[in-house]
Amino acid sequence: MAPVKVTGPVFAALSIAVLSYLLCNSRSRKTHKPISKKKPRRGLIEAIGNTPLIRINSLSEATGCEILGKAEFLNPGGSVKDRVAVKIIEEALESGQLAPGGVVTEGSAGSTAISLATVAPAYGCKCHVVIPDDVAIEKSQILEALGATVERVRPVSITHKDHYVNVARRRALEANELASKHGKYIGMDADGLVQANGHISEEEKQNSVFSSNCKGGFFADQFENLANFRAHYEGTGPEIWEQTGGDLHAFVAAAGTGGTLAGVSRSLQEKSPNIKCFLIDPPGSGLFNKITRGVMYTREEAEGRRLKNPFDTITEGIGINRLTQNFLMAELDGAFRGTDMEAVEMSRYLLKNDGLFVGSSSAMNCVGAVRVAQSIGPGHTIVTILCDSGMRHLSKFYDSQYLSQHGLTPTATGLEFLGIS
């Protein structure tokens, strides 16, 4: 047979075919290369923390800054408070203040209580929560589903003995007293009330909260317990520094207990004093005045004439009228005031433009991020906290009828509510 003559065009076509085959084969080998396996996290506790830092595209593009949100709603318990719950319980167990099988009590507007109820069983402990009876109903439903006992009380001043935090403190003492008297108890009646020598006193009928096998209680005290601060100083702050490669200019967040703001601000500023840290404060809170003017009351309020129950905010879990031990640890460069209307509008804006379904405090934090961007100008990187999702805020913050009753129906089409056209 005569040899086939390969012309120039044929040679070129064959060359391209061979090259394409080699490239495809190479890509195929790369695609099917075994992926290195990450070690599974051992149990619920190890799944807490190391949350992603996400770019909030709409806010970044509108302000000219890189606005990043620490997605704490992706923790197993659904909020930033998971970190605090773990730190509080671990330190209490290590110090002996909490016995294995004991009851952790807490007064909480929601997220910390849910986190404690989530992680307590992992340590073999139980959870008793005291909450204001005006908190979104889904929060107490979640708590009960998690196995916590829930005690609802009317909202009163922190100075009142029946403020939810003070009731929670008493419950821990009662659990300890019950545990110390355990040897005197011989059983329970059909309703679960403790019997002493076969008799239930009237006082015990009224006050008994815990079962006879109670192993004592521990008051978590999230407002004053510095384990709260340490959770963020040792965890959240260093994570933000690592995730940004140290390339950030500002951090902003609201404060309830003050633990997140304090722990992150101090951690970041120890890494670089050039990082500016700010508070965003909701209505009814005195922290903005404290940071900007050195006093907790407004110009319109004279000392001694302040209302005992000032107007509260629709944003649950943030805003306070006293200085906690956790907040005192914060290193702040300034503060901004946010409004309920801004938080509501921001939540809808983020849902529409970024697909982010966040809670009220997260929305307020994003208002703060925009305020910081407007203050320091474009070209900066700003980090805030996305504390929890909107799933815990359906009956109030995301309820159109509730918002209408309070004059908070959202109407914005963009960011005009923050002065951005």
C-alpha positions in Angstrom: 0.0 0.0 0.0 1.3 3.4 -0.9 2.1 5.6 2.1 -0.4 8.3 3.0 0.8 11.7 2.3 0.2 14.1 5.2 -0.4 17.6 4.0 0.0 20.8 6.0 -3.7 21.2 6.9 -4.1 17.6 7.9 -1.0 17.7 10.0 -2.3 20.8 11.8 -5.7 19.1 12.4 -4.0 16.0 13.8 -1.8 18.1 16.1 -4.8 19.9 17.5 -6.7 16.7 18.1 -3.7 15.1 19.9 -3.2 18.2 22.0 -6.9 18.4 22.9 -6.8 14.7 24.0 -3.8 15.3 26.2 -5.3 18.3 27.8 -8.7 16.7 28.4 -7.0 13.6 29.8 -4.9 15.7 32.1 -7.9 17.6 33.3 -9.8 14.4 33.8 -6.9 13.0 36.0 -6.9 16.3 38.0 -10.7 16.2 38.5 -10.7 12.7 39.8 -7.7 13.1 42.0 -8.6 12.0 45.5 -9.6 14.9 47.7 -7.8 15.2 51.0 -10.1 14.4 53.8 -10.6 16.7 56.7 -10.9 15.1 60.1 -14.5 15.0 61.3 -15.3 17.2 64.3 -15.8 15.2 67.4 -19.3 16.0 68.5 -21.4 19.1 68.8 -18.9 21.2 70.8 -16.1 20.9 68.2 -18.6 22.1 65.6 -18.9 25.5 67.3 -16.8 28.4 66.0 -14.6 28.8 62.9 -17.6 30.3 61.1 -17.1 31.7 57.7 -16.5 35.4 57.0 -18.7 36.4 54.1 -18.7 39.5 51.9 -22.0 41.3 52.0 -22.0 42.2 48.3 -24.8 44.8 48.3 -23.4 46.9 51.1 -19.9 46.6 49.8 -20.8 47.9 46.4 -23.0 50.6 47.8 -20.4 52.0 50.2 -17.1 51.3 48.3 -15.9 49.4 51.4 -15.4 45.7 51.8 -18.1 44.9 54.4 -17.7 41.4 55.8 -20.1 39.6 58.1 -19.0 36.8 60.5 -21.7 34.2 59.9 -22.3 33.2 63.5 -25.8 32.0 62.6 -24.1 28.9 61.2 -23.1 27.6 64.6 -25.0 24.4 65.7 -27.2 26.4 68.1 -27.8 29.0 65.5 -26.1 32.0 67.1 -22.9 33.7 68.3 -23.9 32.7 71.8 -22.9 29.1 71.3 -19.3 30.2 71.9 -20.3 31.8 75.2 -22.4 28.9 76.4 -19.4 26.5 75.9 -17.0 28.7 77.6 -19.2 29.4 80.6 -20.0 25.7 81.2 -16.5 24.5 80.7 -15.0 27.0 83.1 -17.7 26.3 85.7 -17.1 22.5 85.5 -13.3 23.1 85.7 -13.7 25.3 88.8 -16.1 23.0 90.5 -18.9 25.6 90.6 -21.0 23.4 88.4 -21.2 19.7 89.1 -21.7 17.1 86.4 -25.4 16.5 86.0 -26.1 19.9 87.6 -28.5 22.6 86.4 -27.3 25.7 84.5 -29.7 28.6 85.1 -29.8 31.8 83.1 -31.9 34.9 82.6 -31.9 35.6 78.8 -34.0 37.3 76.1 -33.4 34.2 73.9 -30.1 33.4 72.1 -27.9 32.7 75.1 -30.6 30.6 76.6 -31.0 28.6 73.4 -27.2 28.1 73.2 -27.0 26.9 76.8 -29.9 24.5 76.3 -28.2 23.2 73.1 -24.8 22.5 74.6 -25.6 21.6 78.2 -26.6 18.0 77.4 -23.2 17.5 75.7 -21.7 18.1 79.2 -24.3 16.0 81.0 -26.1 19.0 82.4 -29.6 20.4 82.4 -30.8 24.0 81.7 -33.4 26.2 83.4 -34.1 29.5 81.7 -36.0 32.6 82.9 -37.2 34.9 80.1 -39.3 38.0 79.9 -42.8 37.1 78.8 -42.7 39.6 75.9 -39.9 37.8 74.0 -40.8 36.3 70.6 -42.8 33.1 71.3 -40.7 31.0 69.0 -37.7 31.4 71.3 -39.5 29.8 74.2 -40.8 27.1 71.9 -37.3 26.3 70.8 -36.1 26.2 74.4 -38.8 23.7 75.4 -38.1 21.6 72.4 -34.4 21.5 73.4 -35.4 20.1 76.8 -34.9 23.2 78.9 -37.4 24.2 81.6 -38.7 27.7 80.8 -39.9 30.2 83.3 -41.6 33.4 82.0 -41.7 36.5 84.1 -43.0 40.0 83.4 -40.5 42.6 82.3 -39.3 44.8 85.1 -36.3 47.0 86.0 -33.0 45.2 86.7 -33.2 46.6 90.2 -36.4 44.7 90.8 -36.0 41.3 92.6 -38.2 39.7 90.0 -36.2 40.8 87.0 -35.6 37.7 84.9 -31.8 37.8 85.6 -32.4 38.1 89.4 -34.9 35.2 89.3 -32.4 33.0 87.4 -29.8 33.8 90.1 -32.2 32.7 92.8 -33.0 29.5 91.0 -29.3 28.5 91.1 -29.2 29.1 94.8 -32.4 27.1 95.3 -30.9 24.2 93.3 -27.8 24.2 95.5 -29.9 24.3 98.7 -32.0 21.4 97.4 -28.9 19.4 96.5 -27.3 20.1 100.0 -30.5 18.8 101.7 -30.8 15.8 99.3 -30.3 13.3 102.1 -33.5 14.5 103.9 -35.7 13.9 100.9 -37.3 10.5 100.5 -39.3 10.8 97.3 -41.7 12.8 95.1 -45.4 13.0 94.9 -47.3 12.4 91.7 -46.8 16.0 90.6 -43.1 15.8 91.0 -42.9 17.9 94.2 -40.2 17.1 96.7 -41.3 15.4 99.9 -39.4 15.9 103.2 -40.2 13.1 105.7 -43.3 12.3 103.7 -44.6 15.9 104.0 -44.7 18.7 101.4 -44.6 22.2 103.0 -46.7 25.0 101.6 -43.5 26.9 100.7 -42.2 23.9 98.8 -45.5 23.5 96.9 -45.1 27.1 95.8 -41.4 27.3 95.2 -40.2 23.8 94.1 -38.7 24.0 90.6 -36.2 21.2 90.6 -36.5 17.5 91.1 -35.2 15.7 94.3 -32.2 14.3 92.4 -31.0 17.7 91.5 -27.2 17.9 91.7 -27.0 21.6 92.3 -27.2 24.7 90.2 -24.9 27.3 88.5 -26.0 30.7 87.5 -24.4 31.4 84.1 -24.5 35.2 84.6 -23.7 36.0 81.0 -23.8 39.8 81.7 -21.1 39.7 84.4 -19.3 36.4 83.8 -16.0 37.2 82.0 -16.0 33.8 80.4 -18.3 35.6 77.9 -15.5 38.1 77.1 -12.9 35.3 77.0 -14.9 33.3 74.5 -14.6 36.1 71.9 -11.2 37.3 73.0 -9.8 33.8 72.5 -12.0 32.7 69.6 -14.0 35.1 67.5 -11.4 37.9 67.5 -8.4 35.7 66.4 -10.6 34.0 63.8 -11.5 37.4 62.2 -7.8 38.4 62.2 -6.8 35.2 60.5 -9.7 35.2 58.0 -8.8 38.8 56.9 -5.1 38.2 57.0 -4.9 41.2 59.3 -6.1 43.4 56.5 -9.1 45.1 58.1 -9.6 48.7 59.3 -12.7 48.6 61.5 -15.0 46.4 63.5 -18.6 47.3 64.6 -21.3 45.6 66.7 -24.1 46.2 69.1 -23.9 45.2 72.7 -26.2 43.4 75.0 -24.0 41.8 77.6 -21.0 43.4 75.8 -19.0 40.2 75.6 -18.8 40.0 71.8 -17.9 43.7 71.3 -15.4 43.6 74.2 -13.7 40.3 73.3 -13.3 41.0 69.6 -12.3 44.7 70.0 -9.6 44.0 72.5 -8.3 41.0 70.6 -8.1 42.9 67.3 -6.6 46.1 68.7 -3.9 44.0 70.5 -3.0 42.7 67.0 -3.1 46.2 65.5 -3.9 49.4 67.3 -4.8 50.9 63.9 -8.0 48.9 63.8 -10.9 51.1 64.9 -13.7 49.5 66.9 -17.2 51.0 67.2 -20.6 50.4 69.0 -23.9 50.6 67.2 -26.6 51.2 69.8 -30.4 50.7 69.5 -33.2 52.9 71.0 -33.6 52.8 74.7 -30.0 51.9 75.4 -27.7 54.3 77.3 -24.4 52.9 75.9 -24.2 55.4 73.0 -24.4 58.3 75.5 -21.8 56.6 77.7 -19.3 56.3 74.9 -19.9 59.7 73.3 -20.6 61.8 76.4 -19.5 59.9 79.4 -22.9 59.5 80.9 -25.7 57.0 80.5 -28.6 59.4 80.3 -29.5 61.8 77.5 -29.4 65.6 77.6 -33.2 65.7 78.0 -33.0 63.5 81.1 -31.8 65.0 84.4 -30.1 62.8 87.0 -32.8 61.1 89.2 -35.6 61.8 86.8 -34.9 59.0 84.3 -37.8 56.7 83.6 -37.7 53.3 85.3 -38.7 51.6 82.1 -37.6 53.7 79.2 -38.7 52.9 75.6 -37.3 49.6 74.5 -36.3 48.5 71.1 -37.7 46.0 68.7 -34.2 44.5 68.3 -34.0 41.7 70.9 -30.8 40.9 72.9 -29.0 44.3 72.4 -29.1 47.6 74.2 -28.8 48.1 77.9 -28.8 50.8 80.5 -25.9 49.7 82.8 -22.2 48.9 82.4 -21.5 45.2 82.7 -18.2 43.7 83.6 -18.0 42.4 80.0 -18.7 45.7 78.4 -16.1 47.4 80.5 -13.4 45.2 78.8 -14.2 46.8 75.4 -11.7 49.1 73.6 -13.8 51.5 71.5 -13.1 54.4 69.3 -16.7 55.7 69.0 -20.3 54.9 68.8 -23.3 55.3 66.4 -27.0 55.4 67.1 -29.3 53.1 65.1 -33.1 53.1 64.9 -35.7 50.4 64.8 -36.8 51.5 61.4 -33.3 51.3 60.1 -32.9 47.8 61.4 -36.2 46.6 59.9 -35.4 48.2 56.5 -31.9 46.7 56.6 -33.2 43.2 57.2 -35.5 43.4 54.2 -32.7 44.9 52.0 -30.3 42.1 52.9 -32.9 39.5 52.2 -33.8 41.0 48.8 -30.3 41.8 47.6 -28.1 39.1 49.3 -30.4 36.3 50.3 -29.4 36.9 53.9 -32.2 36.2 56.3 -30.9 37.7 59.5 -32.2 38.5 62.9 -32.8 42.0 64.4 -29.4 42.4 66.1 -27.6 41.3 62.9 -29.6 43.9 60.9 -28.6 46.6 63.4 -25.0 45.5 63.1 -25.2 45.9 59.4 -26.6 49.4 59.9 -23.5 50.0 62.0 -21.3 48.7 59.2 -22.7 51.2 56.8 -22.4 54.1 59.3 -18.8 53.2 59.8 -18.2 53.1 56.0 -19.8 56.5 55.7 -17.6 57.8 58.5 -14.2 56.6 57.4 -14.8 56.6 53.6 -14.4 54.1 50.8 -11.5 51.7 50.4 -11.6 50.2 53.8 -12.5 46.7 55.2 -15.1 46.6 57.9 -16.2 43.5 59.8 -19.4 43.0 61.8 -21.3 40.0 63.3 -24.3 38.2 61.8 -25.5 37.0 65.2 -28.5 34.8 64.3 -31.0 34.1 61.6 -34.5 35.6 61.1 -36.0 32.2 62.1 -36.1 33.3 65.8 -37.9 36.6 65.0 -40.9 35.6 63.0 -43.6 36.7 65.4 -42.3 40.2 65.9 -39.4 41.5 63.7 -40.7 39.7 60.6 -44.4 40.0 61.4 -46.1 42.7 59.2 -49.0 43.2 61.6 -46.8 43.7 64.6 -44.6 46.1 62.7 -47.6 48.1 61.5 -48.9 48.5 65.0 -45.6 50.1 66.0 -45.3 52.2 62.9 -42.4 50.2 61.5 -43.7 49.0 58.1 -40.7 48.9 55.7 -41.1 50.9 52.5 -37.5 51.5 51.2 -36.5 50.3 47.8 -32.8 50.7 48.4 -30.5 52.2 51.1 -32.2 55.6 51.1 -33.0 55.1 54.8 -29.3 55.5 55.5 -28.9 58.4 53.1 -27.5 56.3 50.2 -29.4 56.9 46.9 
